[in-house]
Each structure stands twice: as C-alpha cells, then as structure tokens.
Amino acid sequence: MSWLNQIIAVTNMNLRTVLDRSGSSLVVVIGIAGSVAVMVSLLAMAQGLNSTIASTGEDDRALILREGSDSELSSGISMQDINIIENSPGILEFDDEPMVAAEIFTIIDLKKKGTEETSNLPLRGVEEMSFKIRPEFEIIEGVNFQPGTGQVIVGKGAADQYQGLEVGNEIDIRNSKWKVVGIFSTQGDVHESEVWADLTYTQGAFRRGASASVAIVRLENSESLDQLGIFVENDPRLKLKVERESDFFNSQSSGASSVINAFGYTVAVIMAIGALFAALNTMYSAVSTRLVEIGTLRAIGFQGSSVLFALMLESMILALFGGLLGSGIAYLIFNGYTVSTLAGGSFSQTSFAFAVTGDIIRQGLILALVVGTFGGILPAWKASKQDITEALRSI
Amino acid sequence: MSETLIKVENVNKTYQRGGETLTVLDGLNLDVPNQDFLALMGPSGSGKSTLLNLMGGLDTPTSGGIGINGVQLDQMNAKQLSSWRSSNVGFIFQFYNLLPVLTADKNVELPLLLTNLSKSQRKDHVLTAMKAVGIDDRSDHKPNELSGGQQQRVAIARALVSDPDILVCDEPTGDLDRNTATEILELLKILNEDHGKTIIMVTHDPVAAESAKRVLHLDKGKLTN
C-alpha cells in the first residue's frame, strides 16, 4: 500500500510539472504520434486492400482456370470444356441447370478521376448464371444490361474512381461505344472495381470466339470441391485446374498487402527510433530539473524503486497520449478513405477503403508504449540510483 | 542529558577523485545523547555536512560504525536505510526543499504516504504538525506563495509529522533574515526542550549555534573540541 502511495505521489508530482515542461513533453507526444499515425495509416491501407480482396469468394464456389495459370487474366478455357464440366457431380443446380458460368476477364483503359492518364480497369463478360451464382450481387442504380447488347454495368468502386462511368454515359471500348446502364454492388468485394458486360457480346468485341477466361461454379456445399476436382482431373480432355474461390482470392491478396504491411512496419520502426531519442532526451531533462525534488523524496524515505516506476509511468503516459493522438489522426483522416491500386495477378486497379481496425490501433498503442518504456527506462534508472546527497546538492 | 542516542565510532569517509583519495572524515568518534541539541560548525570542506548525512542515514561510512538507538546504520542497505529514515529522522534543509507543485499541507503529508495511516488520520497528523509550527493558516498555499520563513516552517512541519526522534538540520537559517532566523531557532529550541527531539544542526552562523545545547567544531575531518 505504502509503495503504491509512493508511486502515486511521485507520479502526481511528475505529471503536475508536465505543463511546466510542455515544450519537451510535446516533442515526445508529437514524435510518437507521428510514428504511430504513419504505421496505423499504412497498416490500415494493407488491411483495407487485404480485406477487400480476401473477402471476395465463398467456400462453396469454385473457379476453373487453365492448368498452369495463376490469375484470371492469364487463363483461357473453351466453351466446349465448360460443357463437359457441367456434367460433373457436386455442382448445385438452378431450375435444372447446373450452376456453371463462363466468364471473360480482360482489361480496358480508362482515365481515373483527377488524372489525364489511363489506368487498367477489369472488364468481366458474364452470363445470366453469373448473377445466380453470386447472390451478393445487386443493382444499386439504373438497371442490369440487356444480354446481347453493348451495355455495361459498373461496380460502385470503379464508378467512384474512374471518369465517365455514370449511368447513361457511353465509354469507348475496342473502338465502339458501350453504354453504362447501371451501377452494382457485391458487398464490398473486388468485383466492385470491375465493369461487367454480356459474355457473348464481349467474346465478339474481343475476338475470343468460343472461349472464356474462367468458369465459375456454385458447389452443392463446400465439401463438393473434391468431387469437381476429381472429375476435372480424371477427364483426359480437360487441361484445367479447380480452385476454391475463397482460396483463389486469398492468394491474390497476400502479395500486395504484405508488401504494404512490411513497408508500414519498417517506416514506423524508423520513425519510432527517432521518437525514442526524443523521449530519452525529454525524460533525462525531466530528471535533471527535478533532481533536488527526487533527492528530497528519497531523503524523506521514498524508495528508489518508487521513483523508477513513477518516472517510467510518466514516460509511458506521455507515450500513450502520443499513441492515442496518432491513432486518432490516422482514423479521422484515413478510415474509410477509398483509393485504388494495382492488385496482384489481374494487372488492373482494385479500389478499396482504408480500414483502421481495433487491432491496428492496438498495434499503434503497443508501438507507443514500447517507445515510452525504452525512452523512460534509462533516465528513470539513473534517477533511482542517484546518490541522495549529490541530488540534494544540485540546487 | 540522558543516555546515548547516536554513537559514531571511528568513522572514516573517503572519496575517490581523479585517482586521488580524499579523506573527509578521519577516525571520528562522537556520542550524541538523547534530546541533545547539537550544533556542528567548521569551515567549508571540514566534513560537517558529511557527518550530518551519515547520522541522518543518507550516506554510509567508508569504515567505522554508526549506531542509533541500538541500530547499526553502517550495516544497512539502501532500502533498509530508506525505511529507517522514514520513521526515525526528519530533515530540514537550507532551501526548504518543498515540492513546488504541492500545497503546504500536501508537502507536509509526504512522509505519511510511507505509513499505513488512513487519509483522515494523515489529515489529522498534518494539521497537528502545522499547528505546532504555527503555519496551519497557510495549508492551501503553494511554496511560491509563502515567505522564506513560512516555507521553512512548512519544511519543519514535514520533518515533524511522522514524529521522528531525530531532526537533522542543514543550515536551517542560512537563507533567512536575522529576525526570521531567530523565530526558526526558537521553534527548534521548543521542539528540543518541550517535545524531546534530538536535533543535530550544521551551521556557519555563530548566533544560530548559540541556540544549541552543545557546539562542536570540525576541521579536516576531525573534531577540534
């Protein structure tokens, strides 16, 4: 009890003098806030990209790609092969039709908002069954395209990021005009960064003949993947591979987000080292300006360990303020902020929102406390071991 | 005078400075009886502050023994000394050493934070100590709102509040004008004579030394009288 009283008393004394030392205390708070804000922002970016791509895909859906291709863009599959796949067991049926859809995945060029340069935007040619396979799909503005026409619908992420994708506008694709008739949502997944058009019309425009990029399949349940896989493997006519849709998009997301994550941690650590020196400097000066007070308390009978803990506590409280400030700034500025980036595999832009999650803020606060602890420990140790008679003489 | 309270036996204190050994106290022997009021005088560097620090448990001798009430301070570690000081000694400094952020009563309360007293018990003790030194009407004031004499009274109340047997005073009137110094010395005499406190006071001031029951002179680490 009395030891706790000692710590409270010394901490109280320390914190009440923080305002007198506001300049150096602010250096610590702002230095730590800066490194935490940078780390939280970059991790929020990686988290946003990761959750957008990784949230795409269900366990009971499968993608069928050409053997050896690891992205939809590099895959090709003939309509004949798709007809064979439709006979596989394990595929769910809708109105007595197997739920298999052929889809073309290709790239078009459009200008992003606020720039004059074009960026890659994915165009997906889809069939009627594609919508039934993806129940999360919904038109949120306008109408769906008419099959067999040059009408397109645009994912809401793409509509936000690119010029001229408003309903009623026409866009140039392959020297012809395609009309935007609707905006769609797929509950925030990666398809919202795409433009969708009729499969047959897209095959014609892009001279794909009777072929598509991939086939998407709705399975009877998540365990049916093996049945489909065995069927495809055992048919000598098929040179294809089957991947669970959720696994496919997870593997697509890991590259970009881990690069951003690594970058975020690296920059944060470099900045944190800078903040650590600021904290050390501040705490050393805090100790030296209060040497007589610390000496007096020690003379009265306060133990060195209580002085040590109280100074550590002060450093950590300052650091925590910095951490909260940095996280708060990152949250206010970046949470929900939508950007797009080149996603791995598709060579096209995927739009996503920064996500400042509780876990990321927790990591930011841990970084702040680590800086506060290491910034405080040496000055606090010095103060607690200071010779009392020397401290009292330093008036 | 009654039995010996503090027994200093053949105490040496040396420091190492730049490869040289500096002897500050040289085989010093001293008995301080209970309820003594002892003034230590001597030129700068004579060792009087070092002797005061040793008797107050702030420092330990290089060799020799310091026994107080049968307890050997020279055998104690830093933690034990902290604990011993908190219940046996009150310190009074030349520049008062009050914590500027705390009000007078909170300064006086500090030594009681090392005890198991409840908040209300602490408050009672603080009031008693502040009344004893005549500063209870300034309890809500911070040190910078008090005169030098008032600050020293607060410091004396802080030294008294845990009711220690010994008061260790390092130039207690060194920063005060003559009239205020006289008041403080009167207060110390009352504490010695009426409250039975043993007082050891280092001073340069012969007038201050006259308030003591005994005056000892140090020179080059030895007692000269």
Boltz contact constraints between the chains, C-beta under 6 A:
constraints:
  - contact:
      token1: [A, 2]
      token2: [B, 114]
      max_distance: 6.0
  - contact:
      token1: [A, 5]
      token2: [B, 113]
      max_distance: 6.0
  - contact:
      token1: [A, 9]
      token2: [B, 113]
      max_distance: 6.0
  - contact:
      token1: [A, 13]
      token2: [B, 99]
      max_distance: 6.0
  - contact:
      token1: [A, 13]
      token2: [B, 101]
      max_distance: 6.0
  - contact:
      token1: [A, 16]
      token2: [B, 101]
      max_distance: 6.0
  - contact:
      token1: [A, 17]
      token2: [B, 101]
      max_distance: 6.0
  - contact:
      token1: [A, 293]
      token2: [B, 99]
      max_distance: 6.0
  - contact:
      token1: [A, 296]
      token2: [B, 97]
      max_distance: 6.0
  - contact:
      token1: [A, 299]
      token2: [B, 58]
      max_distance: 6.0
  - contact:
      token1: [A, 299]
      token2: [B, 91]
      max_distance: 6.0
  - contact:
      token1: [A, 300]
      token2: [B, 110]
      max_distance: 6.0
  - contact:
      token1: [A, 300]
      token2: [B, 111]
      max_distance: 6.0
  - contact:
      token1: [A, 301]
      token2: [B, 82]
      max_distance: 6.0
  - contact:
      token1: [A, 301]
      token2: [B, 85]
      max_distance: 6.0
  - contact:
      token1: [A, 301]
      token2: [B, 86]
      max_distance: 6.0
  - contact:
      token1: [A, 301]
      token2: [B, 114]
      max_distance: 6.0
  - contact:
      token1: [A, 303]
      token2: [B, 82]
      max_distance: 6.0
  - contact:
      token1: [A, 388]
      token2: [B, 58]
      max_distance: 6.0
  - contact:
      token1: [A, 389]
      token2: [B, 53]
      max_distance: 6.0
  - contact:
      token1: [A, 389]
      token2: [B, 58]
      max_distance: 6.0
  - contact:
      token1: [A, 389]
      token2: [B, 59]
      max_distance: 6.0
  - contact:
      token1: [A, 395]
      token2: [B, 95]
      max_distance: 6.0
